[in-house]
């Protein structure tokens, strides 16, 4: 059986979501720290655009795959909804919205892996 890169993609997505979840947790933990600047992780779509993932060539009629660059999630300063008098830029409301988005990303990732795993099992059982 040839390599299946969907599992690699979902692993990278899970890694990105983990980094984002840790960044959000650090922001929340420092919500009362004077002059703390909230951080965020760039969207996964931007990371994916830089990665240049390609499909594997399974037939001579298909396009040739190109090499993929290394993926990394970059932490950058976040755009904050408010700045407190102490210079802190953490908005707990904004962090809760981001936490919910990240939870949704984990759920989507798990659903994709589960569905693909069932498909692979079904194809092996019927072979």
Number of C-alpha atoms within 10 A of each C-alpha: 3 6 8 10 13 13 15 11 15 17 14 19 21 19 15 24 24 16 18 24 21 15 20 24 15 13 23 18 11 17 20 14 15 13 16 16 18 23 19 21 20 17 13 17 10 10 19 17 10 14 15 15 17 13 14 15 12 10 8 7 7 10 12 13 12 12 10 11 11 10 15 15 19 13 13 12 12 15 14 16 11 13 15 13 9 11 13 19 26 28 18 15 11 15 21 14 11 16 19 13 14 20 15 13 18 19 12 15 19 14 12 15 16 12 11 14 13 12 12 11 12 11 10 9 8 6 6
